[in-house]
Amino acid sequence: MTLLVILIIVAVVVIAVIAMYNKLVRLRNTVKSSWSDIDVQCKKRYDLVPNLVETVKGYASHERTVFEKVTEARSMAMKATNPAEMAKAENMIRDTLKSLFAVAEAYPELKANANFLQLQSQLQDWKITLSLPGDIIMLWFGTITSPSNPFRPT
């Protein structure tokens, strides 16, 4: 009878460990897929930047330094190979796009340009598209660092 109870306890523990491991593997695969989604969305965003710069250039050609900074930020972002580099590049792009939009504020006819408004809208939609993969990645990190996870890194 005691042997049977011990076997049942061992079986329950083994099943629990297997289930937790499978959950972590499933989450890891979801995170990889989410990073791929983020990468695709970033590349789409980077492809919008030259169009936006060209649109603004037509109205504010004397703002050369702003255009150069935006182009440099895009180039840096396209070369990013890991999440840390991507984050740094994204911050740089965000800051340079802010300055580009500030330039656009000085030109009312540019703000009324349909192409400019469409590009600006697409860049804003990009933020919404990235929220789901970001949530999945946060779930992964929350699960992997959970105190109840026997596989968590030390």
GROMACS elastic network, one bead per residue, 0.5 to 0.9 nm:
[ bonds ]
;  ai    aj funct       b0    kb
    1     4     6  0.51242   500
    1     5     6  0.64661   500
    1     6     6  0.87884   500
    2     5     6  0.51808   500
    2     6     6  0.62610   500
    2     7     6  0.86430   500
    3     6     6  0.51026   500
    3     7     6  0.61287   500
    3     8     6  0.86200   500
    4     7     6  0.50835   500
    4     8     6  0.61821   500
    4     9     6  0.86626   500
    5     8     6  0.51120   500
    5     9     6  0.62091   500
    5    10     6  0.86158   500
    6     9     6  0.51245   500
    6    10     6  0.61252   500
    6    11     6  0.84969   500
    7    10     6  0.50839   500
    7    11     6  0.59919   500
    7    12     6  0.85551   500
    8    11     6  0.50011   500
    8    12     6  0.61244   500
    8    13     6  0.85995   500
    9    12     6  0.51313   500
    9    13     6  0.61981   500
    9    14     6  0.86049   500
   10    13     6  0.51063   500
   10    14     6  0.60935   500
   10    15     6  0.85496   500
   11    14     6  0.50965   500
   11    15     6  0.60766   500
   11    16     6  0.85044   500
   12    15     6  0.51265   500
   12    16     6  0.60722   500
   12    17     6  0.86056   500
   13    16     6  0.50518   500
   13    17     6  0.61507   500
   13    18     6  0.85754   500
   14    17     6  0.51401   500
   14    18     6  0.61157   500
   14    19     6  0.85297   500
   15    18     6  0.50799   500
   15    19     6  0.60245   500
   15    20     6  0.85415   500
   16    19     6  0.50934   500
   16    20     6  0.61176   500
   16    21     6  0.85282   500
   17    20     6  0.51326   500
   17    21     6  0.60641   500
   17    22     6  0.85421   500
   17   150     6  0.81299   500
   18    21     6  0.50787   500
   18    22     6  0.60858   500
   18    23     6  0.85571   500
   19    22     6  0.51162   500
   19    23     6  0.61736   500
   19    24     6  0.86951   500
   20    23     6  0.50503   500
   20    24     6  0.62635   500
   20    25     6  0.86806   500
   20   149     6  0.76684   500
   20   150     6  0.86021   500
   20   151     6  0.87246   500
   21    24     6  0.51092   500
   21    25     6  0.62157   500
   21    26     6  0.85916   500
   21   151     6  0.77305   500
   22    25     6  0.50541   500
   22    26     6  0.60675   500
   22    27     6  0.85068   500
   23    26     6  0.50626   500
   23    27     6  0.60828   500
   23    28     6  0.84898   500
   24    27     6  0.50099   500
   24    28     6  0.59602   500
   24    29     6  0.85589   500
   24   140     6  0.78568   500
   24   143     6  0.77455   500
   24   144     6  0.72708   500
   24   151     6  0.87683   500
   25    29     6  0.62268   500
   25    30     6  0.85833   500
   26    29     6  0.52340   500
   26    30     6  0.62382   500
   26    31     6  0.86656   500
   27    31     6  0.60697   500
   27    32     6  0.86023   500
   27   136     6  0.81569   500
   27   137     6  0.85536   500
   27   139     6  0.81733   500
   27   140     6  0.59023   500
   27   143     6  0.86464   500
   28    31     6  0.50376   500
   28    32     6  0.62501   500
   28    33     6  0.86498   500
   28   137     6  0.88244   500
   28   140     6  0.69054   500
   29    32     6  0.50622   500
   29    33     6  0.62316   500
   29    34     6  0.85417   500
   30    33     6  0.50481   500
   30    34     6  0.60626   500
   30    35     6  0.86253   500
   30   133     6  0.88249   500
   30   136     6  0.73427   500
   30   137     6  0.81578   500
   30   140     6  0.85223   500
   31    35     6  0.60903   500
   31    36     6  0.85158   500
   31   133     6  0.76112   500
   31   134     6  0.89546   500
   31   136     6  0.64265   500
   31   137     6  0.54478   500
   31   139     6  0.89549   500
   31   140     6  0.68675   500
   32    35     6  0.51411   500
   32    36     6  0.63044   500
   32    37     6  0.86934   500
   32   137     6  0.87734   500
   33    36     6  0.50341   500
   33    37     6  0.62487   500
   33    38     6  0.86760   500
   33   133     6  0.83794   500
   34    38     6  0.61324   500
   34    39     6  0.85105   500
   34   132     6  0.82483   500
   34   134     6  0.75052   500
   34   136     6  0.71283   500
   34   137     6  0.71697   500
   35    39     6  0.60903   500
   35    40     6  0.86343   500
   35    83     6  0.85002   500
   35   133     6  0.71016   500
   35   134     6  0.85073   500
   35   137     6  0.81119   500
   36    40     6  0.62324   500
   36    41     6  0.86188   500
   37    40     6  0.51488   500
   37    41     6  0.61758   500
   37    42     6  0.85545   500
   37   130     6  0.81495   500
   37   133     6  0.70929   500
   38    41     6  0.50754   500
   38    42     6  0.60280   500
   38    43     6  0.85722   500
   38   129     6  0.87640   500
   38   130     6  0.63991   500
   38   133     6  0.68342   500
   38   134     6  0.82657   500
   39    42     6  0.51053   500
   39    43     6  0.62229   500
   39    44     6  0.86772   500
   39    86     6  0.88171   500
   40    43     6  0.51745   500
   40    44     6  0.62908   500
   40    45     6  0.86800   500
   41    44     6  0.50568   500
   41    45     6  0.62170   500
   41    46     6  0.86444   500
   41   126     6  0.70194   500
   41   129     6  0.77322   500
   41   130     6  0.73839   500
   42    46     6  0.60991   500
   42    47     6  0.85617   500
   42    77     6  0.84134   500
   42    78     6  0.86472   500
   42    86     6  0.88553   500
   42    90     6  0.84989   500
   42   126     6  0.82279   500
   42   130     6  0.89961   500
   43    47     6  0.61634   500
   43    48     6  0.87602   500
   43    77     6  0.85994   500
   43    78     6  0.72184   500
   44    47     6  0.50950   500
   44    48     6  0.65646   500
   44   126     6  0.86162   500
   45    48     6  0.51652   500
   45    49     6  0.66933   500
   45   122     6  0.81581   500
   45   123     6  0.65028   500
   45   126     6  0.70132   500
   46    49     6  0.52999   500
   46    50     6  0.76839   500
   46    74     6  0.60370   500
   46    75     6  0.86313   500
   46    77     6  0.76313   500
   46    78     6  0.73226   500
   46    93     6  0.88632   500
   47    50     6  0.64836   500
   47    51     6  0.75652   500
   47    74     6  0.87165   500
   48    51     6  0.54297   500
   48    52     6  0.62952   500
   48    53     6  0.87922   500
   48   119     6  0.68183   500
   48   122     6  0.81060   500
   48   123     6  0.75690   500
   49    52     6  0.50754   500
   49    53     6  0.61417   500
   49    54     6  0.86273   500
   49    70     6  0.77358   500
   49    71     6  0.79204   500
   49    74     6  0.72866   500
   49    97     6  0.85136   500
   49   119     6  0.84307   500
   49   123     6  0.87344   500
   50    53     6  0.50169   500
   50    54     6  0.61020   500
   50    55     6  0.85556   500
   50    70     6  0.86018   500
   50    71     6  0.74194   500
   50    74     6  0.85461   500
   51    54     6  0.51677   500
   51    55     6  0.62010   500
   51    56     6  0.87065   500
   51   115     6  0.89683   500
   51   116     6  0.87213   500
   51   119     6  0.76947   500
   52    55     6  0.51193   500
   52    56     6  0.62494   500
   52    57     6  0.84818   500
   52   100     6  0.89559   500
   52   115     6  0.83612   500
   52   116     6  0.65349   500
   52   119     6  0.62721   500
   52   120     6  0.77894   500
   53    56     6  0.51856   500
   53    57     6  0.58874   500
   53    58     6  0.87293   500
   53    67     6  0.64231   500
   53    70     6  0.77901   500
   53    71     6  0.82737   500
   53   100     6  0.79561   500
   54    58     6  0.64790   500
   54    67     6  0.88986   500
   55    58     6  0.56033   500
   55    59     6  0.73494   500
   55   110     6  0.81706   500
   55   113     6  0.87195   500
   55   115     6  0.73828   500
   55   116     6  0.63324   500
   56    59     6  0.54260   500
   56    60     6  0.59930   500
   56    61     6  0.77136   500
   56    67     6  0.88645   500
   56   100     6  0.79483   500
   56   101     6  0.88898   500
   56   103     6  0.82605   500
   56   104     6  0.68095   500
   56   110     6  0.70784   500
   56   116     6  0.75813   500
   57    60     6  0.50387   500
   57    62     6  0.81016   500
   57    63     6  0.77764   500
   57    64     6  0.84244   500
   57    67     6  0.78116   500
   58    61     6  0.60854   500
   58   110     6  0.88303   500
   59    62     6  0.88824   500
   59   104     6  0.84084   500
   59   107     6  0.72786   500
   59   109     6  0.82295   500
   59   110     6  0.65735   500
   60    63     6  0.58381   500
   60    64     6  0.85059   500
   60   103     6  0.76613   500
   60   104     6  0.79939   500
   60   107     6  0.79073   500
   61    64     6  0.65409   500
   61    67     6  0.89598   500
   62    65     6  0.85402   500
   63    66     6  0.56977   500
   63    67     6  0.67451   500
   63   103     6  0.78389   500
   64    67     6  0.52272   500
   64    68     6  0.62152   500
   64    69     6  0.87081   500
   65    68     6  0.50343   500
   65    69     6  0.61338   500
   65    70     6  0.86155   500
   66    69     6  0.51857   500
   66    70     6  0.62418   500
   66    71     6  0.86206   500
   66    96     6  0.71557   500
   66    97     6  0.88034   500
   66    99     6  0.69212   500
   66   100     6  0.63696   500
   66   103     6  0.84315   500
   67    70     6  0.51615   500
   67    71     6  0.61201   500
   67    72     6  0.85219   500
   67    96     6  0.86108   500
   67   100     6  0.75683   500
   68    71     6  0.50830   500
   68    72     6  0.60218   500
   68    73     6  0.85279   500
   69    72     6  0.50189   500
   69    73     6  0.60583   500
   69    74     6  0.85570   500
   69    92     6  0.89025   500
   69    93     6  0.86812   500
   69    96     6  0.63708   500
   70    73     6  0.51013   500
   70    74     6  0.61881   500
   70    75     6  0.86163   500
   70    92     6  0.84080   500
   70    93     6  0.65818   500
   70    95     6  0.88175   500
   70    96     6  0.53322   500
   70    97     6  0.66929   500
   70    99     6  0.88877   500
   70   100     6  0.77847   500
   71    74     6  0.51354   500
   71    75     6  0.61837   500
   71    76     6  0.86465   500
   71    93     6  0.89623   500
   72    75     6  0.50780   500
   72    76     6  0.61856   500
   72    77     6  0.86016   500
   72    93     6  0.88148   500
   73    76     6  0.50832   500
   73    77     6  0.61320   500
   73    78     6  0.86371   500
   73    89     6  0.64316   500
   73    90     6  0.81378   500
   73    92     6  0.57957   500
   73    93     6  0.52549   500
   73    94     6  0.89544   500
   73    96     6  0.73481   500
   74    77     6  0.50094   500
   74    78     6  0.61349   500
   74    79     6  0.86884   500
   74    89     6  0.76918   500
   74    90     6  0.87241   500
   74    92     6  0.85424   500
   74    93     6  0.65048   500
   75    78     6  0.51697   500
   75    79     6  0.64253   500
   75    80     6  0.88993   500
   75    89     6  0.89057   500
   76    79     6  0.52554   500
   76    80     6  0.64190   500
   76    85     6  0.86562   500
   76    86     6  0.87034   500
   76    89     6  0.60292   500
   76    92     6  0.87387   500
   76    93     6  0.89473   500
   77    80     6  0.51992   500
   77    81     6  0.88102   500
   77    85     6  0.77256   500
   77    86     6  0.61849   500
   77    87     6  0.87584   500
   77    88     6  0.82037   500
   77    90     6  0.66845   500
   77    92     6  0.84740   500
   77    93     6  0.77259   500
   78    81     6  0.84173   500
   78    86     6  0.85955   500
   78    89     6  0.84885   500
   79    85     6  0.85900   500
   79    86     6  0.86381   500
   80    83     6  0.78693   500
   80    84     6  0.83709   500
   80    85     6  0.51396   500
   80    86     6  0.52554   500
   80    87     6  0.88215   500
   80    88     6  0.88088   500
   80    89     6  0.72112   500
   81    84     6  0.84552   500
   81    85     6  0.65105   500
   81    86     6  0.70295   500
   82    85     6  0.54547   500
   82    86     6  0.61374   500
   82    87     6  0.86696   500
   83    87     6  0.60130   500
   83    88     6  0.85978   500
   84    87     6  0.51398   500
   84    88     6  0.63185   500
   84    89     6  0.86159   500
   85    88     6  0.51207   500
   85    89     6  0.60603   500
   85    90     6  0.84431   500
   86    89     6  0.50302   500
   86    90     6  0.58972   500
   86    91     6  0.85180   500
   87    90     6  0.50244   500
   87    91     6  0.61929   500
   87    92     6  0.86279   500
   88    91     6  0.52199   500
   88    92     6  0.63433   500
   88    93     6  0.87380   500
   89    92     6  0.50157   500
   89    93     6  0.61189   500
   89    94     6  0.84993   500
   90    93     6  0.50071   500
   90    94     6  0.59654   500
   90    95     6  0.85135   500
   91    94     6  0.50634   500
   91    95     6  0.61758   500
   91    96     6  0.86183   500
   92    95     6  0.51942   500
   92    96     6  0.61546   500
   92    97     6  0.84902   500
   93    96     6  0.51375   500
   93    97     6  0.59097   500
   93    98     6  0.84295   500
   94    97     6  0.52051   500
   94    98     6  0.62067   500
   94    99     6  0.88677   500
   95    98     6  0.51078   500
   95    99     6  0.65606   500
   95   100     6  0.87709   500
   96    99     6  0.51222   500
   96   100     6  0.62007   500
   96   101     6  0.86507   500
   97   101     6  0.60324   500
   97   102     6  0.83699   500
   98   101     6  0.51253   500
   98   102     6  0.61029   500
   98   103     6  0.86856   500
   99   103     6  0.62790   500
   99   104     6  0.86470   500
  100   103     6  0.51104   500
  100   104     6  0.63630   500
  100   105     6  0.88409   500
  101   105     6  0.63014   500
  101   120     6  0.87526   500
  102   105     6  0.51079   500
  102   106     6  0.70801   500
  103   106     6  0.55536   500
  103   107     6  0.73275   500
  104   107     6  0.53511   500
  104   108     6  0.75730   500
  104   110     6  0.63325   500
  104   111     6  0.64185   500
  105   108     6  0.66100   500
  105   110     6  0.80794   500
  105   111     6  0.68253   500
  106   110     6  0.85752   500
  106   111     6  0.87303   500
  107   110     6  0.53071   500
  107   111     6  0.65066   500
  107   112     6  0.89370   500
  108   111     6  0.50407   500
  108   112     6  0.64060   500
  108   113     6  0.88233   500
  109   112     6  0.51344   500
  109   113     6  0.63801   500
  110   114     6  0.85751   500
  110   116     6  0.69299   500
  110   117     6  0.86514   500
  111   114     6  0.81911   500
  111   116     6  0.68707   500
  111   117     6  0.68346   500
  112   115     6  0.88488   500
  112   116     6  0.76994   500
  112   117     6  0.71335   500
  113   116     6  0.53359   500
  113   117     6  0.62485   500
  113   118     6  0.86921   500
  114   117     6  0.50800   500
  114   118     6  0.60823   500
  114   119     6  0.86357   500
  115   118     6  0.51249   500
  115   119     6  0.62144   500
  115   120     6  0.85469   500
  116   119     6  0.52066   500
  116   120     6  0.60656   500
  116   121     6  0.85143   500
  117   120     6  0.50838   500
  117   121     6  0.60621   500
  117   122     6  0.86135   500
  118   121     6  0.50679   500
  118   122     6  0.61835   500
  118   123     6  0.86840   500
  119   122     6  0.50671   500
  119   123     6  0.62458   500
  119   124     6  0.86737   500
  120   123     6  0.51785   500
  120   124     6  0.63415   500
  120   125     6  0.87253   500
  121   124     6  0.50650   500
  121   125     6  0.61336   500
  121   126     6  0.86337   500
  122   126     6  0.62564   500
  123   126     6  0.51549   500
  123   127     6  0.72134   500
  124   127     6  0.56138   500
  124   128     6  0.72759   500
  125   128     6  0.52878   500
  125   129     6  0.64018   500
  125   130     6  0.89497   500
  126   129     6  0.51005   500
  126   130     6  0.64554   500
  127   130     6  0.54025   500
  127   131     6  0.67992   500
  128   131     6  0.55357   500
  128   132     6  0.81670   500
  129   132     6  0.68830   500
  129   133     6  0.82846   500
  130   133     6  0.58125   500
  130   134     6  0.62994   500
  130   135     6  0.87997   500
  131   134     6  0.51834   500
  131   135     6  0.62127   500
  131   136     6  0.88587   500
  132   135     6  0.50942   500
  132   136     6  0.63938   500
  132   137     6  0.87572   500
  133   136     6  0.50856   500
  133   137     6  0.62346   500
  133   138     6  0.86560   500
  134   137     6  0.51338   500
  134   138     6  0.62373   500
  134   139     6  0.86597   500
  135   138     6  0.51002   500
  135   139     6  0.62305   500
  135   140     6  0.87293   500
  136   139     6  0.50010   500
  136   140     6  0.63016   500
  136   141     6  0.88144   500
  137   140     6  0.50263   500
  137   141     6  0.63443   500
  137   142     6  0.85390   500
  138   141     6  0.51710   500
  138   142     6  0.59978   500
  138   143     6  0.84911   500
  139   142     6  0.50360   500
  139   143     6  0.60498   500
  139   144     6  0.85286   500
  140   143     6  0.51567   500
  140   144     6  0.60316   500
  140   145     6  0.85135   500
  141   144     6  0.51702   500
  141   145     6  0.60476   500
  141   146     6  0.83469   500
  142   145     6  0.54740   500
  142   146     6  0.60167   500
  143   146     6  0.51422   500
  143   147     6  0.87914   500
  143   148     6  0.87808   500
  143   149     6  0.73227   500
  143   152     6  0.85374   500
  144   147     6  0.85946   500
  144   149     6  0.65414   500
  144   151     6  0.74344   500
  144   152     6  0.53293   500
  144   153     6  0.76945   500
  145   148     6  0.84763   500
  145   149     6  0.70232   500
  145   151     6  0.88141   500
  145   152     6  0.55208   500
  145   153     6  0.71898   500
  145   154     6  0.89257   500
  146   149     6  0.54152   500
  146   150     6  0.87591   500
  146   152     6  0.71541   500
  147   150     6  0.76729   500
  147   152     6  0.77442   500
  148   151     6  0.89739   500
  148   152     6  0.85839   500
  149   152     6  0.55105   500
  150   153     6  0.87868   500
  151   154     6  0.89516   500
